[in-house]
Amino acid sequence: MIEVAITGKSFGDVQVLGDVRFALHAGETLAILGPSGIGKSTLLRIVAGIDGDFSGEVRAPSRRAMVFQDPTLLPWRSAAENLRIAARIGAAEAEAALADVGLAGLGARFPGQLSLGQQRRLGLARAFASRPDLLLMDEAFVSLDARMAEEMYALFLALKRRQPVTTLMVTHDLEEAEALADRILRLDGRPAVLAEDRAAET
């Protein structure tokens, strides 16, 4: 479903990514693991089609959704409106999507009235409600305490069982990668290249 063949990505005179090649199969969750600043988010932005200034080729479906480290919600819109606008769904579908992530009855609240955990849940609901062919997750569960992180892992897995979307995620957390992914690739070096490809130990 997805083929990535990047031969280089630079910011000015600094080459961030070297030769990065992998394929992602339909329904699979693939984690790109590596330390902060290595180029994981840059790679994800290339696959998402946000950054087209690179050498190489990416073949991916056009219907994509992205979950960012920052939930990137519309602060002047309610939770339900955030879903309806982004996913182009009706009021009943929005309420059902909120219930699916544990936010039933909170559709009228604005993002600023939600906790970080609730905003992360809303971000997941928005992504899945849009019915993408490819889901991209950029450190989506960072800065959560252990209990909340485990709740978010369980929520993601439950949503994906119901809607088995192909998923590419980046993280610096091995525990998160092993909890959520079918396969793990490690990004390392300067410029960064893929150093490892293995099945997750789940």
VEXTOR-928379 format. One record per residue (C-alpha): residue number from 1; x, y, z. Coordinates in Angstrom, 3 decimals. Example, Ala and Ser with C-alpha at 12.3 -4.5 7.8 and 13.67 -1.06 7.14 Angstrom:
   vexvo          x          y          z
       1     12.300     -4.500      7.800
       2     13.670     -1.060      7.140
REM end
This chain:
   vexvo          x          y          z
       1      0.000      0.000      0.000
       2      2.801      2.422      0.861
       3      6.271      2.508     -0.621
       4      8.859      4.967      0.669
       5     12.155      5.403     -1.177
       6     13.802      8.569      0.130
       7     17.374      9.135     -1.011
       8     17.943     12.381      0.864
       9     16.386     15.271      2.746
      10     18.272     18.428      3.739
      11     17.579     21.681      5.504
      12     20.009     24.100      3.921
      13     23.461     22.536      4.070
      14     22.463     19.988      6.730
      15     21.377     16.584      5.448
      16     18.841     15.146      7.891
      17     17.746     11.955      6.118
      18     19.912      9.643      4.058
      19     18.708      6.519      2.259
      20     15.376      5.561      3.867
      21     13.374      2.830      2.159
      22     10.499      0.701      3.425
      23      7.094     -0.673      2.461
      24      3.988     -0.691      4.602
      25      1.251     -3.251      3.979
      26     -2.500     -2.724      4.168
      27     -3.787     -2.882      7.750
      28     -0.295     -2.921      9.247
      29      0.915     -0.624     12.031
      30      4.554      0.298     11.502
      31      6.531      2.236     14.114
      32      9.561      4.366     13.305
      33     11.631      4.456     16.498
      34     14.487      6.817     17.238
      35     15.770      9.565     19.540
      36     14.355     13.073     19.530
      37     15.737     15.229     16.723
      38     16.808     12.312     14.516
      39     14.351     13.139     11.706
      40     11.286     11.045     12.539
      41      8.813     13.908     12.211
      42     10.507     15.054      9.012
      43     10.037     11.569      7.580
      44      6.387     11.548      8.607
      45      5.766     14.962      7.047
      46      7.245     13.684      3.778
      47      4.976     10.621      3.785
      48      2.010     12.848      4.681
      49      2.693     15.014      1.650
      50      3.294     18.118      3.801
      51      6.970     18.357      2.826
      52      7.700     17.768     -0.844
      53     11.262     19.111     -0.823
      54     13.201     15.833     -0.765
      55     14.977     13.449     -3.089
      56     13.268     10.159     -3.822
      57      9.706      8.939     -4.151
      58      6.768      8.156     -1.865
      59      3.741      6.184     -3.034
      60      0.842      6.491     -0.602
      61     -2.946      6.861     -0.777
      62     -4.304     10.388     -0.932
      63     -6.888      9.875      1.821
      64     -4.776     10.434      4.931
      65     -5.310     11.566      8.507
      66     -2.675     12.739     10.941
      67     -2.524     12.783     14.740
      68      0.065     15.250     15.998
      69      1.909     15.547     19.318
      70     -0.091     18.748     19.772
      71     -3.775     17.843     19.193
      72     -4.071     20.855     16.779
      73     -7.757     21.337     17.457
      74     -9.750     24.406     16.429
      75     -9.980     26.270     19.771
      76    -12.982     28.377     18.710
      77    -15.034     25.315     17.782
      78    -16.682     22.789     20.078
      79    -15.486     19.197     20.299
      80    -18.383     18.037     18.126
      81    -17.747     20.786     15.574
      82    -14.061     19.857     15.418
      83    -15.168     16.388     14.343
      84    -17.886     17.511     11.958
      85    -15.669     20.009     10.132
      86    -12.575     17.819      9.817
      87    -14.302     14.521      9.064
      88    -17.291     15.986      7.203
      89    -19.801     14.022      9.240
      90    -23.213     14.778     10.701
      91    -24.172     15.540     14.283
      92    -25.210     11.978     15.126
      93    -21.982     10.543     13.723
      94    -19.963     13.085     15.702
      95    -21.708     12.135     18.936
      96    -21.079      8.448     18.226
      97    -17.406      9.144     17.521
      98    -17.102     11.048     20.811
      99    -18.713      8.153     22.671
     100    -16.259      5.745     21.054
     101    -13.348      7.576     22.712
     102    -14.959      8.137     26.108
     103    -16.127     11.711     25.497
     104    -19.881     11.120     25.461
     105    -21.780     14.221     26.544
     106    -18.793     16.538     26.034
     107    -19.522     17.569     22.456
     108    -20.451     21.136     23.404
     109    -17.169     21.785     25.222
     110    -14.371     23.721     23.598
     111    -10.830     22.294     23.451
     112     -9.681     24.683     26.196
     113    -12.286     23.138     28.492
     114    -10.851     19.639     27.975
     115     -7.871     18.066     29.710
     116     -4.801     17.087     27.662
     117     -5.906     13.468     27.776
     118     -9.376     14.400     26.538
     119     -7.873     16.508     23.757
     120     -5.747     13.522     22.703
     121     -8.902     11.377     22.651
     122    -10.633     13.984     20.501
     123     -7.652     14.012     18.130
     124     -7.927     10.230     17.729
     125    -11.677     10.444     17.208
     126    -11.195     13.073     14.495
     127     -8.612     10.947     12.684
     128    -10.679      7.754     12.684
     129    -13.932      9.561     11.867
     130    -12.436     10.793      8.605
     131    -12.084      7.148      7.446
     132     -8.545      7.496      6.072
     133     -6.679      4.893      4.051
     134     -3.507      5.924      5.882
     135     -3.212      7.117      9.483
     136     -0.043      8.984     10.474
     137      0.817      9.491     14.153
     138      3.573     11.866     15.277
     139      4.493     11.212     18.938
     140      0.737     11.138     19.556
     141      0.931      9.945     23.173
     142      4.001     11.808     24.432
     143      3.894     13.712     27.771
     144      1.230     11.479     29.284
     145      1.715      9.716     32.616
     146      1.982      5.930     32.581
     147     -1.684      5.295     33.436
     148     -2.990      7.718     30.840
     149     -0.575      6.397     28.210
     150     -1.820      2.843     28.779
     151     -5.415      4.056     28.434
     152     -4.560      5.739     25.138
     153     -2.773      2.629     23.858
     154     -5.857      0.532     24.654
     155     -8.133      3.092     23.005
     156     -6.057      3.195     19.814
     157     -5.992     -0.603     19.585
     158     -9.755     -0.807     20.151
     159    -10.445      1.766     17.431
     160     -8.089      0.012     15.031
     161     -9.763     -3.356     15.614
     162    -13.040     -1.780     14.497
     163    -11.431      0.145     11.641
     164     -8.163     -1.568     10.600
     165     -6.529      1.439      8.957
     166     -2.924      1.203      7.783
     167     -0.883      3.187     10.314
     168      2.576      4.744     10.316
     169      3.655      6.102     13.694
     170      6.837      7.724     14.953
     171      7.969      7.610     18.575
     172     11.074      7.684     20.764
     173      9.409      5.271     23.237
     174     10.198      1.579     22.705
     175      7.406      0.527     25.070
     176      4.872      2.464     23.017
     177      6.187      1.017     19.757
     178      6.006     -2.537     21.077
     179      2.513     -1.988     22.504
     180      1.011     -0.617     19.289
     181      3.021     -1.723     16.258
     182      3.223     -4.915     14.221
     183      6.726     -3.994     13.070
     184      9.426     -1.578     14.208
     185     12.032      0.277     12.157
     186     14.838      2.174     13.906
     187     16.051      5.484     12.506
     188     19.608      6.403     13.478
     189     22.777      8.140     12.314
     190     23.724     11.488     10.734
     191     22.166     11.678      8.223
     192     19.566      9.279      9.557
     193     19.022      5.909      7.897
     194     17.048      2.839      8.849
     195     19.207      0.683     11.063
     196     16.799     -2.073     12.071
     197     13.648     -3.855     10.950
     198     11.989     -6.321     13.295
     199      8.623     -7.540     14.469
     200      7.323     -5.882     17.608
     201      7.506     -8.012     20.737
     202      3.810     -7.936     21.526
REM end
